[in-house]
Each structure stands twice: as structure tokens, then as C-alpha cells.
Amino acid sequence: MRRPWSAVLSVLIAATPFLVSTPARAAALAWECDPGYSCYYTGSSGTGSRWVAPYAGCYYPLESWLRDNISSVTNRGHSRATVHLYNWVGYWEEIATIAPGTSVSYGSGAYANNKTDFICIDS
């Protein structure tokens, strides 16, 4: 007598190759950000944990997991929604300006990498 669970096991084994994530799928998720928003990533090239600014304005203080931990930014906001990143060095130093329609990735040697304390988005 054949047991019902063996049929289920056979189906799962046959489907396993389709359940495994492929590098092409993971790469397609990089820089994911809805139109009209700007997104901030803890990894380079739009990877890692992502924070989406809900609207134009200034954000300070940033959440602890994001503060001094932004490595890439994509700005998909409207034509006047320029993003400004600031670092506190005894005063607010503007370290980057990201125009609408632009994505930037800061490598480990880039001055702006992992230094953002404050974000302002033009309305």
C-alpha cells in the first residue's frame, strides 16, 4: 500500500529546482523603489536593507539601523525632489546631492559612504 505522504514528497523533490532563488532573480531586486519615492540602502548598488522616505521634507534623527549606514540611494521622486544627505561634523555638512532619476552607490572608499545622519528632500 502506497502512503499518501510519499506522493507529496515526490512532488516536493521534483519541484526543488524551481524553489531555489537564482542570482538573476536577486539582481533584479536591486534598486527596487516605487516611482515617486526615494529609497536608501545599507548595501552598495541598491542592496541590503531598504528604507523608503514617505514624503518630501527632512528626516532627523534617522532610525538607529540607518544612521551612518547608508551606502546607496535611488531618487525616483518628481522633477524638483532633489535629495540632500548630511553628516554631523560639529555642523551639518552636505555630503551628497542626488537629482531626481539618479541612483548612486558609495563604495567603501567614498567619502559619503556610511556617514549620513540627516536627509532632506526638496518638495
C-alpha positions as CSV (number, residue, x, y, z in Angstrom):
1,M,0.0,0.0,0.0
2,R,1.4,3.3,-1.0
3,R,1.4,6.0,1.6
4,P,-0.1,9.5,0.8
5,W,3.0,11.4,2.1
6,S,5.3,9.6,-0.3
7,A,3.4,11.2,-3.2
8,V,3.7,14.6,-1.6
9,L,7.4,14.0,-1.0
10,S,7.9,13.0,-4.7
11,V,6.2,16.3,-5.8
12,L,8.4,18.4,-3.5
13,I,11.6,16.7,-4.7
14,A,10.6,17.3,-8.3
15,A,9.8,21.0,-7.6
16,T,13.0,21.7,-5.6
17,P,15.0,23.2,-8.6
18,F,12.2,25.7,-9.1
19,L,12.1,26.8,-5.5
20,V,15.7,27.8,-5.2
21,S,16.5,31.5,-5.7
22,T,18.7,32.3,-8.7
23,P,21.3,35.1,-8.9
24,A,19.3,36.7,-11.8
25,R,16.3,37.0,-9.5
26,A,18.3,38.5,-6.7
27,A,19.9,41.0,-9.1
28,A,16.5,42.1,-10.4
29,L,15.5,43.3,-6.9
30,A,18.5,45.7,-6.6
31,W,17.5,49.3,-6.7
32,E,13.8,48.4,-6.1
33,C,12.0,51.6,-5.4
34,D,8.5,52.7,-6.4
35,P,8.1,55.8,-8.7
36,G,7.6,59.0,-6.7
37,Y,9.8,58.0,-3.8
38,S,13.5,58.0,-2.8
39,C,15.0,54.8,-1.3
40,Y,18.1,54.4,0.9
41,Y,20.0,51.1,1.1
42,T,22.5,49.7,3.6
43,G,24.4,47.8,0.9
44,S,26.1,49.0,-2.3
45,S,24.2,49.2,-5.6
46,G,20.7,49.3,-4.1
47,T,21.1,46.2,-2.0
48,G,20.8,45.4,1.7
49,S,18.1,46.7,4.0
50,R,15.9,49.4,2.4
51,W,14.2,52.5,3.8
52,V,11.7,54.5,1.8
53,A,11.2,58.1,2.6
54,P,7.4,58.5,2.9
55,Y,7.3,62.1,1.6
56,A,9.4,65.3,0.9
57,G,10.8,67.0,3.9
58,C,13.7,66.5,6.4
59,Y,14.4,63.3,8.4
60,Y,16.3,63.6,11.7
61,P,17.1,61.7,13.6
62,L,17.3,58.7,11.3
63,E,16.4,55.3,12.8
64,S,19.4,53.8,14.5
65,W,19.8,50.9,12.0
66,L,20.0,53.5,9.1
67,R,22.1,56.3,10.7
68,D,25.7,56.3,9.5
69,N,24.8,53.1,7.5
70,I,23.6,54.3,4.0
71,S,25.7,53.0,1.1
72,S,23.4,53.7,-1.8
73,V,20.5,55.9,-2.8
74,T,18.0,56.0,-5.6
75,N,15.8,59.0,-6.2
76,R,12.6,58.3,-8.2
77,G,10.9,61.4,-7.0
78,H,9.3,64.2,-9.1
79,S,11.4,66.7,-11.1
80,R,12.0,69.0,-8.2
81,A,12.6,66.3,-5.5
82,T,16.4,66.6,-5.0
83,V,17.7,64.6,-2.1
84,H,20.4,66.1,0.2
85,L,22.4,63.9,2.6
86,Y,24.1,65.5,5.6
87,N,26.8,64.4,8.1
88,W,27.2,65.9,11.5
89,V,30.8,67.1,12.0
90,G,30.2,69.8,14.6
91,Y,27.9,71.4,11.9
92,W,25.7,69.9,9.2
93,E,28.0,69.1,6.3
94,E,26.2,68.3,3.0
95,I,27.9,65.2,1.7
96,A,25.8,64.4,-1.3
97,T,23.0,65.7,-3.6
98,I,21.0,63.2,-5.6
99,A,19.0,64.6,-8.5
100,P,15.6,63.0,-9.5
101,G,16.1,60.0,-11.7
102,T,19.5,59.2,-10.3
103,S,20.9,56.3,-8.4
104,V,24.3,56.4,-6.6
105,S,26.4,53.8,-4.9
106,Y,29.1,54.7,-2.5
107,G,32.0,52.3,-2.4
108,S,33.9,51.6,0.8
109,G,36.4,54.4,-0.1
110,A,33.8,57.0,-1.0
111,Y,33.5,60.0,1.3
112,A,29.7,59.8,1.7
113,N,29.7,56.0,2.4
114,N,28.1,55.2,5.8
115,K,28.1,58.9,7.0
116,T,24.5,60.1,6.6
117,D,22.8,61.4,9.8
118,F,20.2,63.7,8.2
119,I,18.2,63.6,4.9
120,C,16.3,66.4,3.3
121,I,14.1,66.0,0.2
122,D,13.0,69.1,-1.7
123,S,9.3,69.4,-2.4
